[in-house]
Amino acid sequence: MQRWLGVLVVLVLGLGWAQSQPQGIAASSGWQEIAGPEGTMCSDGSPWKFYVALGNPQRIVIDFQGGGACWNDGTCSPQSTTFTRTLQVGDLRGAQGIYNRASQFNPLRDWTHVFIPYCTADIHVGNNAKQYATATVQHKGAVNARAALDWVFRNLTAPQNVFVTGCSAGAYGAAAWSPYIMRQYPNVRVVQLGDAGLGVTNEAFRNVGYANWNITSWLPSFIPELEAVRSNVAGFDLATLYVSTLRAFPNNFMAQYSTALDSVQIGFYGLMKGQTPDQIGQATATEWVQGALGNLGRIEQAFAGRFSSYLAPGSQHCVIPRPEFYTLRVGDVSFAEWVARLIQTGSAPDVSPPR
Protein backbone atom coordinates (compact mmCIF):
# COMPACT_ATOMS: atom_id res chain seq x y z
CA MET A 1 0.00 0.00 0.00
CA GLN A 2 2.80 2.40 0.92
CA ARG A 3 4.55 1.71 -2.41
CA TRP A 4 1.41 2.53 -4.38
CA LEU A 5 0.90 5.69 -2.35
CA GLY A 6 4.39 6.79 -3.36
CA VAL A 7 3.62 6.11 -7.02
CA LEU A 8 0.41 8.13 -6.76
CA VAL A 9 2.28 11.09 -5.26
CA VAL A 10 4.81 11.01 -8.12
CA LEU A 11 2.01 10.90 -10.70
CA VAL A 12 0.14 13.77 -9.10
CA LEU A 13 3.27 15.92 -8.90
CA GLY A 14 4.14 15.09 -12.49
CA LEU A 15 0.64 16.02 -13.64
CA GLY A 16 0.88 19.33 -11.78
CA TRP A 17 4.16 20.21 -13.51
CA ALA A 18 2.77 19.25 -16.92
CA GLN A 19 -0.40 21.30 -16.49
CA SER A 20 1.58 24.38 -15.48
CA GLN A 21 4.17 24.08 -18.26
CA PRO A 22 4.53 27.43 -20.05
CA GLN A 23 3.07 27.65 -23.51
CA GLY A 24 5.32 28.18 -26.50
CA ILE A 25 8.36 26.25 -25.30
CA ALA A 26 9.10 22.55 -25.27
CA ALA A 27 9.56 20.38 -22.21
CA SER A 28 13.35 20.38 -22.02
CA SER A 29 16.08 20.60 -19.41
CA GLY A 30 18.17 22.93 -21.60
CA TRP A 31 18.09 26.64 -22.28
CA GLN A 32 15.45 27.73 -24.78
CA GLU A 33 15.41 31.14 -26.42
CA ILE A 34 12.30 33.28 -26.72
CA ALA A 35 12.32 36.08 -29.26
CA GLY A 36 11.67 39.52 -27.87
CA PRO A 37 8.46 41.23 -29.08
CA GLU A 38 8.35 44.34 -31.23
CA GLY A 39 10.13 47.27 -29.60
CA THR A 40 12.78 45.20 -27.86
CA MET A 41 16.37 45.51 -29.08
CA CYS A 42 20.03 45.81 -28.15
CA SER A 43 21.91 49.11 -28.01
CA ASP A 44 22.88 48.89 -31.70
CA GLY A 45 19.33 48.05 -32.78
CA SER A 46 20.04 44.33 -33.23
CA PRO A 47 17.47 41.74 -32.07
CA TRP A 48 17.03 40.94 -28.41
CA LYS A 49 15.74 37.72 -26.88
CA PHE A 50 15.61 36.02 -23.51
CA TYR A 51 16.12 32.48 -22.27
CA VAL A 52 14.29 29.98 -20.09
CA ALA A 53 15.41 26.69 -18.57
CA LEU A 54 12.39 24.79 -17.32
CA GLY A 55 12.34 23.28 -13.87
CA ASN A 56 9.97 23.34 -10.95
CA PRO A 57 7.41 26.01 -11.96
CA GLN A 58 6.74 26.78 -8.31
CA ARG A 59 10.34 27.91 -7.83
CA ILE A 60 11.48 30.66 -10.16
CA VAL A 61 14.84 32.38 -10.64
CA ILE A 62 14.61 35.72 -12.46
CA ASP A 63 18.16 36.60 -13.45
CA PHE A 64 19.34 39.89 -14.98
CA GLN A 65 22.59 39.75 -16.97
CA GLY A 66 25.44 42.24 -16.54
CA GLY A 67 27.47 43.98 -19.22
CA GLY A 68 28.64 47.49 -18.34
CA ALA A 69 26.99 50.82 -19.14
CA CYS A 70 27.39 54.10 -21.01
CA TRP A 71 25.86 57.51 -20.39
CA ASN A 72 27.76 60.29 -22.20
CA ASP A 73 29.66 61.05 -25.42
CA GLY A 74 32.85 59.40 -24.17
CA THR A 75 31.46 56.19 -22.69
CA CYS A 76 28.94 55.72 -25.52
CA SER A 77 31.33 56.31 -28.43
CA PRO A 78 31.98 53.55 -30.99
CA GLN A 79 35.45 53.08 -29.46
CA SER A 80 34.13 52.64 -25.92
CA THR A 81 34.66 49.32 -24.18
CA THR A 82 32.41 50.09 -21.22
CA PHE A 83 29.30 48.29 -22.47
CA THR A 84 28.01 45.28 -24.42
CA ARG A 85 26.36 46.21 -27.72
CA THR A 86 24.82 42.92 -28.84
CA LEU A 87 23.47 39.76 -27.28
CA GLN A 88 26.18 37.73 -25.52
CA VAL A 89 25.10 34.62 -23.61
CA GLY A 90 28.42 33.04 -22.68
CA ASP A 91 27.26 32.72 -19.06
CA LEU A 92 24.74 30.10 -20.09
CA ARG A 93 27.17 28.14 -22.25
CA GLY A 94 29.87 28.29 -19.57
CA ALA A 95 27.53 26.58 -17.07
CA GLN A 96 29.44 27.90 -14.06
CA GLY A 97 28.03 29.19 -10.79
CA ILE A 98 24.25 29.26 -10.69
CA TYR A 99 24.20 28.20 -14.36
CA ASN A 100 25.63 24.80 -13.44
CA ARG A 101 22.33 22.96 -13.27
CA ALA A 102 24.08 19.61 -12.79
CA SER A 103 25.76 20.52 -9.50
CA GLN A 104 24.20 19.03 -6.38
CA PHE A 105 25.55 22.05 -4.49
CA ASN A 106 23.59 24.54 -6.62
CA PRO A 107 20.60 25.65 -4.49
CA LEU A 108 18.81 26.68 -7.72
CA ARG A 109 19.59 23.63 -9.85
CA ASP A 110 16.01 22.38 -10.30
CA TRP A 111 14.28 25.77 -10.42
CA THR A 112 12.73 27.33 -13.51
CA HIS A 113 15.39 29.85 -14.52
CA VAL A 114 14.55 32.95 -16.57
CA PHE A 115 17.64 34.69 -17.93
CA ILE A 116 17.19 38.31 -19.07
CA PRO A 117 20.12 39.29 -21.34
CA TYR A 118 21.58 42.78 -21.24
CA CYS A 119 22.90 44.79 -24.19
CA THR A 120 21.39 48.27 -23.70
CA ALA A 121 24.02 50.07 -21.55
CA ASP A 122 21.40 51.39 -19.09
CA ILE A 123 21.35 48.88 -16.16
CA HIS A 124 17.99 47.51 -17.41
CA VAL A 125 16.00 50.71 -16.70
CA GLY A 126 16.22 52.85 -19.87
CA ASN A 127 13.78 53.70 -22.62
CA ASN A 128 15.43 56.16 -24.98
CA ALA A 129 17.08 56.33 -28.39
CA LYS A 130 19.84 58.73 -27.44
CA GLN A 131 21.94 60.53 -30.04
CA TYR A 132 25.44 61.06 -28.69
CA ALA A 133 28.23 62.92 -30.50
CA THR A 134 29.32 59.97 -32.62
CA ALA A 135 26.68 57.29 -32.11
CA THR A 136 23.03 56.62 -31.42
CA VAL A 137 22.48 54.18 -28.57
CA GLN A 138 19.21 52.36 -28.05
CA HIS A 139 18.80 52.46 -24.29
CA LYS A 140 15.86 50.02 -24.23
CA GLY A 141 16.64 48.03 -21.09
CA ALA A 142 13.29 48.77 -19.45
CA VAL A 143 11.44 47.73 -22.60
CA ASN A 144 13.34 44.44 -22.76
CA ALA A 145 12.99 43.66 -19.06
CA ARG A 146 9.28 44.40 -19.10
CA ALA A 147 8.79 42.05 -22.06
CA ALA A 148 10.53 39.20 -20.25
CA LEU A 149 8.59 39.83 -17.05
CA ASP A 150 5.30 39.97 -18.95
CA TRP A 151 6.09 36.45 -20.21
CA VAL A 152 6.91 35.30 -16.69
CA PHE A 153 3.73 36.76 -15.24
CA ARG A 154 1.57 35.17 -17.95
CA ASN A 155 3.15 31.73 -17.82
CA LEU A 156 4.35 31.21 -14.24
CA THR A 157 1.30 32.19 -12.28
CA ALA A 158 1.55 30.26 -9.02
CA PRO A 159 5.12 30.17 -7.69
CA GLN A 160 5.88 29.43 -4.07
CA ASN A 161 9.39 30.92 -4.14
CA VAL A 162 10.90 33.61 -6.35
CA PHE A 163 14.60 34.51 -6.33
CA VAL A 164 15.66 37.66 -8.21
CA THR A 165 19.33 38.15 -8.92
CA GLY A 166 21.91 39.54 -11.32
CA CYS A 167 25.61 40.31 -11.63
CA SER A 168 27.08 43.81 -12.18
CA ALA A 169 24.58 45.85 -14.22
CA GLY A 170 22.24 42.93 -13.60
CA ALA A 171 22.46 43.60 -9.86
CA TYR A 172 20.82 46.96 -10.53
CA GLY A 173 18.25 45.34 -12.80
CA ALA A 174 17.40 42.83 -10.08
CA ALA A 175 16.87 45.61 -7.55
CA ALA A 176 15.00 47.85 -9.97
CA TRP A 177 12.48 45.23 -11.10
CA SER A 178 11.97 43.55 -7.73
CA PRO A 179 9.10 45.93 -6.82
CA TYR A 180 7.18 44.84 -9.93
CA ILE A 181 7.84 41.17 -9.18
CA MET A 182 6.82 41.57 -5.54
CA ARG A 183 3.62 43.33 -6.55
CA GLN A 184 2.79 40.56 -9.06
CA TYR A 185 3.18 37.82 -6.44
CA PRO A 186 1.80 39.41 -3.24
CA ASN A 187 1.48 36.14 -1.31
CA VAL A 188 4.90 34.77 -2.26
CA ARG A 189 8.18 35.34 -0.47
CA VAL A 190 10.41 37.11 -2.99
CA VAL A 191 14.14 37.28 -2.21
CA GLN A 192 16.50 39.55 -4.16
CA LEU A 193 20.31 39.30 -4.29
CA GLY A 194 22.42 41.89 -6.08
CA ASP A 195 25.87 40.64 -7.09
CA ALA A 196 28.57 43.33 -7.40
CA GLY A 197 26.36 46.38 -7.70
CA LEU A 198 26.64 48.54 -4.55
CA GLY A 199 25.39 51.72 -6.20
CA VAL A 200 28.21 54.18 -5.60
CA THR A 201 27.65 57.15 -7.94
CA ASN A 202 28.32 60.87 -8.02
CA GLU A 203 26.24 63.91 -8.87
CA ALA A 204 27.84 64.36 -12.30
CA PHE A 205 26.71 60.89 -13.35
CA ARG A 206 23.23 61.21 -11.84
CA ASN A 207 22.61 64.53 -13.58
CA VAL A 208 23.46 63.08 -17.00
CA GLY A 209 23.06 59.30 -16.98
CA TYR A 210 19.54 58.91 -15.64
CA ALA A 211 18.21 61.58 -17.99
CA ASN A 212 19.96 60.12 -21.06
CA TRP A 213 18.55 56.70 -20.23
CA ASN A 214 15.09 58.11 -19.41
CA ILE A 215 14.62 56.06 -16.26
CA THR A 216 11.17 57.57 -15.73
CA SER A 217 9.87 54.82 -18.01
CA TRP A 218 10.81 52.33 -15.28
CA LEU A 219 9.90 54.20 -12.08
CA PRO A 220 7.24 52.29 -10.07
CA SER A 221 4.30 54.65 -9.60
CA PHE A 222 2.92 52.37 -6.87
CA ILE A 223 5.79 53.26 -4.49
CA PRO A 224 5.36 56.94 -3.54
CA GLU A 225 9.01 57.50 -2.58
CA LEU A 226 10.19 56.24 -5.97
CA GLU A 227 7.46 58.00 -7.92
CA ALA A 228 8.66 61.25 -6.37
CA VAL A 229 12.01 60.74 -8.14
CA ARG A 230 10.24 61.46 -11.42
CA SER A 231 10.54 65.20 -10.85
CA ASN A 232 14.24 64.97 -9.94
CA VAL A 233 15.90 61.85 -11.33
CA ALA A 234 19.33 63.15 -10.27
CA GLY A 235 18.24 62.61 -6.67
CA PHE A 236 17.77 58.87 -7.16
CA ASP A 237 20.20 56.39 -5.60
CA LEU A 238 20.33 52.65 -4.99
CA ALA A 239 19.97 52.79 -1.21
CA THR A 240 16.70 54.69 -1.66
CA LEU A 241 15.50 51.96 -4.02
CA TYR A 242 16.24 49.22 -1.48
CA VAL A 243 14.75 51.06 1.47
CA SER A 244 11.61 52.07 -0.45
CA THR A 245 11.07 48.56 -1.79
CA LEU A 246 11.49 46.88 1.60
CA ARG A 247 9.13 49.39 3.17
CA ALA A 248 6.48 48.81 0.49
CA PHE A 249 6.71 45.00 0.67
CA PRO A 250 7.13 44.01 4.33
CA ASN A 251 7.10 40.24 3.70
CA ASN A 252 10.06 40.21 1.32
CA PHE A 253 13.84 40.29 1.61
CA MET A 254 16.80 41.82 -0.21
CA ALA A 255 20.56 41.28 -0.12
CA GLN A 256 23.86 42.34 -1.68
CA TYR A 257 27.21 40.69 -2.36
CA SER A 258 30.53 42.31 -3.34
CA THR A 259 34.24 42.08 -2.83
CA ALA A 260 35.62 44.84 -0.63
CA LEU A 261 37.71 46.39 -3.43
CA ASP A 262 35.77 45.42 -6.56
CA SER A 263 38.01 46.66 -9.38
CA VAL A 264 35.20 47.02 -11.94
CA GLN A 265 32.91 48.99 -9.63
CA ILE A 266 35.82 51.24 -8.66
CA GLY A 267 36.68 51.65 -12.35
CA PHE A 268 33.18 52.79 -13.24
CA TYR A 269 33.13 55.18 -10.31
CA GLY A 270 36.35 56.67 -11.69
CA LEU A 271 34.69 57.08 -15.11
CA MET A 272 31.82 58.94 -13.42
CA LYS A 273 34.43 61.34 -12.02
CA GLY A 274 35.84 61.87 -15.51
CA GLN A 275 39.01 59.90 -14.86
CA THR A 276 40.84 57.74 -17.35
CA PRO A 277 41.77 54.20 -16.22
CA ASP A 278 45.37 55.22 -15.44
CA GLN A 279 44.11 58.07 -13.24
CA ILE A 280 42.08 55.80 -10.97
CA GLY A 281 44.15 55.41 -7.85
CA GLN A 282 43.93 54.96 -4.09
CA ALA A 283 41.91 58.12 -3.50
CA THR A 284 39.15 57.00 -5.86
CA ALA A 285 39.17 53.49 -4.37
CA THR A 286 38.84 54.95 -0.87
CA GLU A 287 35.91 57.13 -1.95
CA TRP A 288 34.21 54.11 -3.47
CA VAL A 289 34.68 52.03 -0.31
CA GLN A 290 33.27 54.81 1.83
CA GLY A 291 30.29 55.18 -0.49
CA ALA A 292 29.66 51.43 -0.59
CA LEU A 293 29.74 51.09 3.19
CA GLY A 294 27.52 54.14 3.49
CA ASN A 295 24.90 52.63 1.16
CA LEU A 296 24.95 49.30 3.00
CA GLY A 297 24.70 51.09 6.33
CA ARG A 298 21.65 53.09 5.26
CA ILE A 299 19.78 49.97 4.21
CA GLU A 300 20.80 47.89 7.21
CA GLN A 301 19.89 50.65 9.63
CA ALA A 302 16.40 50.84 8.16
CA PHE A 303 15.76 47.11 7.70
CA ALA A 304 18.01 44.95 9.85
CA GLY A 305 16.72 41.39 9.59
CA ARG A 306 15.25 41.84 6.12
CA PHE A 307 18.45 42.93 4.40
CA SER A 308 21.66 40.90 4.35
CA SER A 309 25.13 41.56 2.96
CA TYR A 310 28.11 39.35 2.17
CA LEU A 311 31.42 41.16 1.65
CA ALA A 312 34.44 39.14 0.55
CA PRO A 313 38.09 40.22 0.46
CA GLY A 314 39.82 41.04 -2.81
CA SER A 315 38.89 42.83 -6.03
CA GLN A 316 37.12 40.21 -8.17
CA HIS A 317 33.95 41.36 -9.89
CA CYS A 318 30.83 39.14 -9.58
CA VAL A 319 30.49 35.64 -8.20
CA ILE A 320 27.17 34.10 -9.27
CA PRO A 321 28.38 33.21 -12.82
CA ARG A 322 31.75 31.91 -11.62
CA PRO A 323 33.05 28.62 -10.21
CA GLU A 324 33.94 30.60 -7.07
CA PHE A 325 30.22 30.54 -6.26
CA TYR A 326 30.93 27.11 -4.77
CA THR A 327 34.40 27.66 -3.31
CA LEU A 328 34.18 31.17 -1.82
CA ARG A 329 34.31 31.23 1.95
CA VAL A 330 34.75 34.14 4.33
CA GLY A 331 35.70 32.88 7.77
CA ASP A 332 33.55 29.81 8.27
CA VAL A 333 30.70 30.99 6.03
CA SER A 334 30.45 29.37 2.60
CA PHE A 335 28.89 31.68 0.01
CA ALA A 336 26.85 28.89 -1.63
CA GLU A 337 25.48 27.85 1.75
CA TRP A 338 24.78 31.50 2.61
CA VAL A 339 22.74 31.86 -0.59
CA ALA A 340 20.89 28.62 0.19
CA ARG A 341 19.96 29.98 3.61
CA LEU A 342 18.92 33.28 2.07
CA ILE A 343 16.60 31.43 -0.31
CA GLN A 344 15.19 29.11 2.34
CA THR A 345 14.57 31.62 5.11
CA GLY A 346 14.69 35.06 3.47
CA SER A 347 17.58 36.23 5.63
CA ALA A 348 21.18 35.30 6.30
CA PRO A 349 23.84 36.70 8.64
CA ASP A 350 25.90 39.65 7.50
CA VAL A 351 29.39 38.56 6.46
CA SER A 352 32.48 40.74 6.09
CA PRO A 353 36.25 40.14 5.77
CA PRO A 354 38.24 39.87 9.00
CA ARG A 355 40.07 43.07 9.89
C-alpha positions as CSV (number, residue, x, y, z in Angstrom):
1,M,0.0,0.0,0.0
2,Q,2.8,2.4,0.9
3,R,4.5,1.7,-2.4
4,W,1.4,2.5,-4.4
5,L,0.9,5.7,-2.3
6,G,4.4,6.8,-3.4
7,V,3.6,6.1,-7.0
8,L,0.4,8.1,-6.8
9,V,2.3,11.1,-5.3
10,V,4.8,11.0,-8.1
11,L,2.0,10.9,-10.7
12,V,0.1,13.8,-9.1
13,L,3.3,15.9,-8.9
14,G,4.1,15.1,-12.5
15,L,0.6,16.0,-13.6
16,G,0.9,19.3,-11.8
17,W,4.2,20.2,-13.5
18,A,2.8,19.3,-16.9
19,Q,-0.4,21.3,-16.5
20,S,1.6,24.4,-15.5
21,Q,4.2,24.1,-18.3
22,P,4.5,27.4,-20.0
23,Q,3.1,27.7,-23.5
24,G,5.3,28.2,-26.5
25,I,8.4,26.3,-25.3
26,A,9.1,22.5,-25.3
27,A,9.6,20.4,-22.2
28,S,13.3,20.4,-22.0
29,S,16.1,20.6,-19.4
30,G,18.2,22.9,-21.6
31,W,18.1,26.6,-22.3
32,Q,15.5,27.7,-24.8
33,E,15.4,31.1,-26.4
34,I,12.3,33.3,-26.7
35,A,12.3,36.1,-29.3
36,G,11.7,39.5,-27.9
37,P,8.5,41.2,-29.1
38,E,8.3,44.3,-31.2
39,G,10.1,47.3,-29.6
40,T,12.8,45.2,-27.9
41,M,16.4,45.5,-29.1
42,C,20.0,45.8,-28.1
43,S,21.9,49.1,-28.0
44,D,22.9,48.9,-31.7
45,G,19.3,48.0,-32.8
46,S,20.0,44.3,-33.2
47,P,17.5,41.7,-32.1
48,W,17.0,40.9,-28.4
49,K,15.7,37.7,-26.9
50,F,15.6,36.0,-23.5
51,Y,16.1,32.5,-22.3
52,V,14.3,30.0,-20.1
53,A,15.4,26.7,-18.6
54,L,12.4,24.8,-17.3
55,G,12.3,23.3,-13.9
56,N,10.0,23.3,-11.0
57,P,7.4,26.0,-12.0
58,Q,6.7,26.8,-8.3
59,R,10.3,27.9,-7.8
60,I,11.5,30.7,-10.2
61,V,14.8,32.4,-10.6
62,I,14.6,35.7,-12.5
63,D,18.2,36.6,-13.5
64,F,19.3,39.9,-15.0
65,Q,22.6,39.8,-17.0
66,G,25.4,42.2,-16.5
67,G,27.5,44.0,-19.2
68,G,28.6,47.5,-18.3
69,A,27.0,50.8,-19.1
70,C,27.4,54.1,-21.0
71,W,25.9,57.5,-20.4
72,N,27.8,60.3,-22.2
73,D,29.7,61.0,-25.4
74,G,32.9,59.4,-24.2
75,T,31.5,56.2,-22.7
76,C,28.9,55.7,-25.5
77,S,31.3,56.3,-28.4
78,P,32.0,53.5,-31.0
79,Q,35.4,53.1,-29.5
80,S,34.1,52.6,-25.9
81,T,34.7,49.3,-24.2
82,T,32.4,50.1,-21.2
83,F,29.3,48.3,-22.5
84,T,28.0,45.3,-24.4
85,R,26.4,46.2,-27.7
86,T,24.8,42.9,-28.8
87,L,23.5,39.8,-27.3
88,Q,26.2,37.7,-25.5
89,V,25.1,34.6,-23.6
90,G,28.4,33.0,-22.7
91,D,27.3,32.7,-19.1
92,L,24.7,30.1,-20.1
93,R,27.2,28.1,-22.2
94,G,29.9,28.3,-19.6
95,A,27.5,26.6,-17.1
96,Q,29.4,27.9,-14.1
97,G,28.0,29.2,-10.8
98,I,24.3,29.3,-10.7
99,Y,24.2,28.2,-14.4
100,N,25.6,24.8,-13.4
101,R,22.3,23.0,-13.3
102,A,24.1,19.6,-12.8
103,S,25.8,20.5,-9.5
104,Q,24.2,19.0,-6.4
105,F,25.5,22.1,-4.5
106,N,23.6,24.5,-6.6
107,P,20.6,25.7,-4.5
108,L,18.8,26.7,-7.7
109,R,19.6,23.6,-9.9
110,D,16.0,22.4,-10.3
111,W,14.3,25.8,-10.4
112,T,12.7,27.3,-13.5
113,H,15.4,29.9,-14.5
114,V,14.5,33.0,-16.6
115,F,17.6,34.7,-17.9
116,I,17.2,38.3,-19.1
117,P,20.1,39.3,-21.3
118,Y,21.6,42.8,-21.2
119,C,22.9,44.8,-24.2
120,T,21.4,48.3,-23.7
121,A,24.0,50.1,-21.5
122,D,21.4,51.4,-19.1
123,I,21.4,48.9,-16.2
124,H,18.0,47.5,-17.4
125,V,16.0,50.7,-16.7
126,G,16.2,52.8,-19.9
127,N,13.8,53.7,-22.6
128,N,15.4,56.2,-25.0
129,A,17.1,56.3,-28.4
130,K,19.8,58.7,-27.4
131,Q,21.9,60.5,-30.0
132,Y,25.4,61.1,-28.7
133,A,28.2,62.9,-30.5
134,T,29.3,60.0,-32.6
135,A,26.7,57.3,-32.1
136,T,23.0,56.6,-31.4
137,V,22.5,54.2,-28.6
138,Q,19.2,52.4,-28.1
139,H,18.8,52.5,-24.3
140,K,15.9,50.0,-24.2
141,G,16.6,48.0,-21.1
142,A,13.3,48.8,-19.4
143,V,11.4,47.7,-22.6
144,N,13.3,44.4,-22.8
145,A,13.0,43.7,-19.1
146,R,9.3,44.4,-19.1
147,A,8.8,42.1,-22.1
148,A,10.5,39.2,-20.3
149,L,8.6,39.8,-17.0
150,D,5.3,40.0,-19.0
151,W,6.1,36.5,-20.2
152,V,6.9,35.3,-16.7
153,F,3.7,36.8,-15.2
154,R,1.6,35.2,-17.9
155,N,3.2,31.7,-17.8
156,L,4.4,31.2,-14.2
157,T,1.3,32.2,-12.3
158,A,1.6,30.3,-9.0
159,P,5.1,30.2,-7.7
160,Q,5.9,29.4,-4.1
161,N,9.4,30.9,-4.1
162,V,10.9,33.6,-6.3
163,F,14.6,34.5,-6.3
164,V,15.7,37.7,-8.2
165,T,19.3,38.2,-8.9
166,G,21.9,39.5,-11.3
167,C,25.6,40.3,-11.6
168,S,27.1,43.8,-12.2
169,A,24.6,45.8,-14.2
170,G,22.2,42.9,-13.6
171,A,22.5,43.6,-9.9
172,Y,20.8,47.0,-10.5
173,G,18.2,45.3,-12.8
174,A,17.4,42.8,-10.1
175,A,16.9,45.6,-7.5
176,A,15.0,47.9,-10.0
177,W,12.5,45.2,-11.1
178,S,12.0,43.5,-7.7
179,P,9.1,45.9,-6.8
180,Y,7.2,44.8,-9.9
181,I,7.8,41.2,-9.2
182,M,6.8,41.6,-5.5
183,R,3.6,43.3,-6.6
184,Q,2.8,40.6,-9.1
185,Y,3.2,37.8,-6.4
186,P,1.8,39.4,-3.2
187,N,1.5,36.1,-1.3
188,V,4.9,34.8,-2.3
189,R,8.2,35.3,-0.5
190,V,10.4,37.1,-3.0
191,V,14.1,37.3,-2.2
192,Q,16.5,39.6,-4.2
193,L,20.3,39.3,-4.3
194,G,22.4,41.9,-6.1
195,D,25.9,40.6,-7.1
196,A,28.6,43.3,-7.4
197,G,26.4,46.4,-7.7
198,L,26.6,48.5,-4.6
199,G,25.4,51.7,-6.2
200,V,28.2,54.2,-5.6
201,T,27.6,57.1,-7.9
202,N,28.3,60.9,-8.0
203,E,26.2,63.9,-8.9
204,A,27.8,64.4,-12.3
205,F,26.7,60.9,-13.3
206,R,23.2,61.2,-11.8
207,N,22.6,64.5,-13.6
208,V,23.5,63.1,-17.0
209,G,23.1,59.3,-17.0
210,Y,19.5,58.9,-15.6
211,A,18.2,61.6,-18.0
212,N,20.0,60.1,-21.1
213,W,18.6,56.7,-20.2
214,N,15.1,58.1,-19.4
215,I,14.6,56.1,-16.3
216,T,11.2,57.6,-15.7
217,S,9.9,54.8,-18.0
218,W,10.8,52.3,-15.3
219,L,9.9,54.2,-12.1
220,P,7.2,52.3,-10.1
221,S,4.3,54.7,-9.6
222,F,2.9,52.4,-6.9
223,I,5.8,53.3,-4.5
224,P,5.4,56.9,-3.5
225,E,9.0,57.5,-2.6
226,L,10.2,56.2,-6.0
227,E,7.5,58.0,-7.9
228,A,8.7,61.3,-6.4
229,V,12.0,60.7,-8.1
230,R,10.2,61.5,-11.4
231,S,10.5,65.2,-10.8
232,N,14.2,65.0,-9.9
233,V,15.9,61.9,-11.3
234,A,19.3,63.1,-10.3
235,G,18.2,62.6,-6.7
236,F,17.8,58.9,-7.2
237,D,20.2,56.4,-5.6
238,L,20.3,52.7,-5.0
239,A,20.0,52.8,-1.2
240,T,16.7,54.7,-1.7
241,L,15.5,52.0,-4.0
242,Y,16.2,49.2,-1.5
243,V,14.7,51.1,1.5
244,S,11.6,52.1,-0.4
245,T,11.1,48.6,-1.8
246,L,11.5,46.9,1.6
247,R,9.1,49.4,3.2
248,A,6.5,48.8,0.5
249,F,6.7,45.0,0.7
250,P,7.1,44.0,4.3
251,N,7.1,40.2,3.7
252,N,10.1,40.2,1.3
253,F,13.8,40.3,1.6
254,M,16.8,41.8,-0.2
255,A,20.6,41.3,-0.1
256,Q,23.9,42.3,-1.7
257,Y,27.2,40.7,-2.4
258,S,30.5,42.3,-3.3
259,T,34.2,42.1,-2.8
260,A,35.6,44.8,-0.6
261,L,37.7,46.4,-3.4
262,D,35.8,45.4,-6.6
263,S,38.0,46.7,-9.4
264,V,35.2,47.0,-11.9
265,Q,32.9,49.0,-9.6
266,I,35.8,51.2,-8.7
267,G,36.7,51.7,-12.4
268,F,33.2,52.8,-13.2
269,Y,33.1,55.2,-10.3
270,G,36.4,56.7,-11.7
271,L,34.7,57.1,-15.1
272,M,31.8,58.9,-13.4
273,K,34.4,61.3,-12.0
274,G,35.8,61.9,-15.5
275,Q,39.0,59.9,-14.9
276,T,40.8,57.7,-17.4
277,P,41.8,54.2,-16.2
278,D,45.4,55.2,-15.4
279,Q,44.1,58.1,-13.2
280,I,42.1,55.8,-11.0
281,G,44.1,55.4,-7.8
282,Q,43.9,55.0,-4.1
283,A,41.9,58.1,-3.5
284,T,39.1,57.0,-5.9
285,A,39.2,53.5,-4.4
286,T,38.8,55.0,-0.9
287,E,35.9,57.1,-1.9
288,W,34.2,54.1,-3.5
289,V,34.7,52.0,-0.3
290,Q,33.3,54.8,1.8
291,G,30.3,55.2,-0.5
292,A,29.7,51.4,-0.6
293,L,29.7,51.1,3.2
294,G,27.5,54.1,3.5
295,N,24.9,52.6,1.2
296,L,24.9,49.3,3.0
297,G,24.7,51.1,6.3
298,R,21.6,53.1,5.3
299,I,19.8,50.0,4.2
300,E,20.8,47.9,7.2
301,Q,19.9,50.7,9.6
302,A,16.4,50.8,8.2
303,F,15.8,47.1,7.7
304,A,18.0,45.0,9.8
305,G,16.7,41.4,9.6
306,R,15.2,41.8,6.1
307,F,18.5,42.9,4.4
308,S,21.7,40.9,4.4
309,S,25.1,41.6,3.0
310,Y,28.1,39.3,2.2
311,L,31.4,41.2,1.6
312,A,34.4,39.1,0.5
313,P,38.1,40.2,0.5
314,G,39.8,41.0,-2.8
315,S,38.9,42.8,-6.0
316,Q,37.1,40.2,-8.2
317,H,33.9,41.4,-9.9
318,C,30.8,39.1,-9.6
319,V,30.5,35.6,-8.2
320,I,27.2,34.1,-9.3
321,P,28.4,33.2,-12.8
322,R,31.7,31.9,-11.6
323,P,33.0,28.6,-10.2
324,E,33.9,30.6,-7.1
325,F,30.2,30.5,-6.3
326,Y,30.9,27.1,-4.8
327,T,34.4,27.7,-3.3
328,L,34.2,31.2,-1.8
329,R,34.3,31.2,2.0
330,V,34.7,34.1,4.3
331,G,35.7,32.9,7.8
332,D,33.6,29.8,8.3
333,V,30.7,31.0,6.0
334,S,30.4,29.4,2.6
335,F,28.9,31.7,0.0
336,A,26.9,28.9,-1.6
337,E,25.5,27.9,1.7
338,W,24.8,31.5,2.6
339,V,22.7,31.9,-0.6
340,A,20.9,28.6,0.2
341,R,20.0,30.0,3.6
342,L,18.9,33.3,2.1
343,I,16.6,31.4,-0.3
344,Q,15.2,29.1,2.3
345,T,14.6,31.6,5.1
346,G,14.7,35.1,3.5
347,S,17.6,36.2,5.6
348,A,21.2,35.3,6.3
349,P,23.8,36.7,8.6
350,D,25.9,39.7,7.5
351,V,29.4,38.6,6.5
352,S,32.5,40.7,6.1
353,P,36.2,40.1,5.8
354,P,38.2,39.9,9.0
355,R,40.1,43.1,9.9
